[in-house]
Amino acid sequence: MKIIHIIYASVLFLIVICLIGPLQARVINDAGYDFRITIPDNWQSNSFMDGTDKVWAFAAPDNNAAIRIRTFKASPGLSMETLISVFETHILSGGQRLTIKPYTLNGINGKMAGYKGKFNNADVGVGCFYTIQNQNAYIMWSMVPLSLFNARSGETDAIMNTFSISGAEAHNRTVTTVKQPAVAVRIDKITTGDTLSGSYGLAAIKNVFSTMTQNIYVVFKYKGNPYPDPFLVKWIFKDRGHVIDTATLNAPDKSGGIAKTYMNKPDKGWPPGNYEVEIQHRGIKLISAHFMVK
């Protein structure tokens, strides 16, 4: 959901996780279930047992953004459909499924789903990633009030995008590399701004921002099928020749779409100067956008 950062496929939409990792963060390692995730320092974290399931709960300081990871030993023959059904029936009871699609997160094959529902009488949006790896089942989901979705979903998406499982990436890569399409990917248009309009648009296209701009958004349209390889996004401070951050942006198995990403304001504000956002795919630079902070 930041992403959620979202990619809109030509035929149907899919909630897609991406992007910028937390700058001040700590790594949570679960040795028993062989996964790790990076959490901002100011987020609360807790783990507990719910029957035979282990649950990790993470929450923002104001409790307006949350992530949970539920893991358990998968019984022989456990299917993805059963895993999803159990979550929707017993954990997300009453939620409305909006979309579900096969999805690869950091080399982990699974399914991504989007829901809306209620929590503490508030309307919320939920993004959920399901996978079964190494005889373990994993369910990771984020929850953000719909009234704050545009402002806060990027925060949860960035965290979820750091989730990894030991050994899963290498194993799944050997499965998916044979599916790599030969179709070239190109980007026809890239724009920047500081305010969203709807899910994929900018309220106004801008390339000059103030030092206290909260978020700088990048939206681009692409053609061709990038799956299964992600786009690489590089944020560069040109005046110092410094790469501020890099991030991967996964895409669905579709030909063409719209992608968006953003970076939020550093704690002390954006340093004045010239910046570039570069989009790469399979090691090739496709396009870049330039903007100025003053």
N, C-alpha and C positions, 0 to 999 in steps of 0.2 A: 504494500500500500504506500510508499512515498513516492517503489517504489514505490494511496500507495504510489511510488513512482510507477507510472503506468505506461504500458504500450497498448495502443489501440490497433488491433489487426484489421485487415480489410473486410473480413467476413463477420467476425464476432470479437468481443473484447475479452481480455484476460487480465486479471490483476497480476502484476509482475513485480517482484521485489528487486530493488536496486539500492542504494547507491553509496553516498558518502559516509564513511565510517566515523564514529565519534572521535573527536580529537583528544579528549581526556577520558580515558576509559580503563576498564580492567577486564581481564580475560577470565571467564568462568570455564573451568575444565571439569567435566564429569568423567572420571576414570572408569566408573562402572559401566557406563553406556557409551564410552568412547566419542563424546562430542565436546565441542567447545563453541563458545559464543562470546562476543565482546559487548560489554554493558557500560554505559556512561558512569563515571564515578559518582554522580549525584543521584543515580537511580537506586531504589531499594531492591534488595534481592533476598530470596528465601527459598529453601527447598524442604520438602516434606514427603512422607509416604501417604498415599491414598489407597489403602488395600495393598495390592501387589504393585501398583504403579508408583513411579517416582515423579514428582512434579516440581519444576522450578518456576517460581513466580517473580516477575520483575515489574516494577512500577515507577513512573516518573514522580518527582517530588510532589507535584500537584494532583497526582492520581488521574490525570486526564489522558494518559497513554499507558498501556500495559502490554506485556508479553508473557505468555506461559509456554512451557515445554513439558509435555507429558510423555514419559517413556515407560516401556515394559517389555519383558521377554515375550517375543512372538511365538505363539504355538505353531507347530508344523501345519502348513496349509493355510495359515491366516492370509486372507486376500486383502487387497487394497480397498475393495468395495465394502468388506465387512468392517475394516478399520474406520472408514469414513462413516458408515452407518451407525456404528457405536458412538462416535463422537457427536454426530448430529442428533442422535436420539437422547443420549444421556448427559452430555456436557453442554451442548448448544441447543437444548430443548426450546422450541418455539422460534428459533431463528429461521430466516428465509434465505435459501441459497440463491445467489445471483448468477454465479458462474463457477465452472470447474473444468480443469484442463490439465493434461499431462505437462509436467514442468520439471526443469533441471535447475537446481540451486547449488552453485559451487560444485558441480560435478555429481550431485546427488539426484538420482532419478526419483520422481515422486509425482504428486498432484498438488496443484494450487487451486484453492477455492476462495470465493468471496461471498460474504453473508451480510445481512443487516438484521438487527433484532433490538432487544431492549435489555438494559442492565441498570439496576437501581432506578427504574422508571425513566431512563434516558435512552434515546435512540442512538445506537452505536453501529459502527462499521467494523467488520471482522475479516481479517485476511488469514488464511490457514494453509499450512504446508504439511502434507502427509508423506511419509516414506517408511519403507521396511528395509532395513539394512543389517547385515551381519546377525540375523536372527533376533533383532530388536525392532520394535515398532516406535516411531516417533511422530508426535503431533505437536506442531509449533503454531501458535496463533497470536495475533495482535488484536487489540481492541481500542478504538478511539471514538469519542462522541461524534456523531455526524455533524453537529454544529461546529466542531473544531477540526473537521477532517482535513481540509486543505492546509490548515496551519500546522497540524501535528502528525499527520500520517507519515510524512517523510522521516520523522524521527524514529518511528517504529520500523519502517522499512529498512533504514540504514542499519539498524541493529540486527534485524532478522537476516540481512544479507551477509552477516559475518558468521552465520551458523555453518559448521562443518563437522563431518564425521570421519574419524580415522579410517583410512583404507577405502572409503566409498568413492572418492573422486577418481583415484587411479583405476578402480575396477569399472566404474561406469564409463570412463573415457574410452576404454577399449571396446565397449559396446557401441558407443555412439559415433566414433570416428568414421565408421564405414558408411554412416548416413549423411555425411557432410555433403551438402548440395554443391553443384558446380556453378550455380547461378551467381553472377557477380552482384554485389550489393553496392548501391550508390545512394547518396543523400542529395536531394534536390534543393532543400531549403532548411536553414537554421536561423532561429531568432532568439533574442534574449529580452527579458523584462523582469519586473519586480512584483507583479500581481497576476494571479491566475484568473481566467474567465472560463468557468466550466472545468471539465476534467483535463482537457488537452490544449486549451487556448490561453493566450496572454491577453490581459485587459488592454495593454498597450505595448507596442514594441519599443524598447529603449536600449541604448547602448552607453548611456552615461548615468552613473548612480552616485549616491552620497555615501560617505563613510559609514553611516548608520543604517543603510538599507538592510532590512531583516533577512530577506532571501533574494537571491538572484537565480532566476529560472532560465533553463535552456530547453527549447522545443525544436525537434527536427523531424522532417518527413523522410522516410527511406523507401527505396524500391529494391526488390529482390528478397531472397529468403536468407537471413543471417544464421538461422538455426543450424547446429546447436551451439555455435560459438557466440559469445557475448560481444557487444560493443565495449570498447575501452574508452573511458572518458578521462581526459587529463585537464586539470585546472592549473593554469600557468600564470605566474606573476611576471610579466614580460620585462619590467624595468630591472628586475633583479635576476632574470634568467632562472627562476626558481619554480619547480613543480610543486604547487601547494598540496595537491591530493590527486589520486587516481582512483577510479572506481569501475566496476563492471556493470553492464546493463544487459540483462538477459532478454531475449525476444522469443515470442511464440513461433511455432512451426508454420508460419504463414508468409505469403509473398507480399511485402509492403506493409507499412503502418506508420504510426506516429509515436514518437517517444519523447518523454520529458524527464528532466532531472533538475536538481538544484543544489546549491550550497548555501548554508545559512551563515549569518554574520559571525565573524570571529569575536571572541569576548571583548576585545578592545576596539572593535570596528575594523572595517576594511582599510588597509593602507592605501593612501592615494597613489594612483598610477595607472598603468596600462595592463590589461589582462587578456588572456586568450583561453578559450575552451576548445579543445581538440577532440574530435571523434575518430577513433580508429576501429578497424575490423580486420582480424587475422593479420595483424602487424602492418596494415596499410592505412595511412592517413586518408580519410574520406573528405573531411571538411573541418573548418574551424570558424569560430565566432570571436570577434574582438569587442571588448568594452572597456570603459574608463571609469575610474572612481576618483571623485574630486569633491 
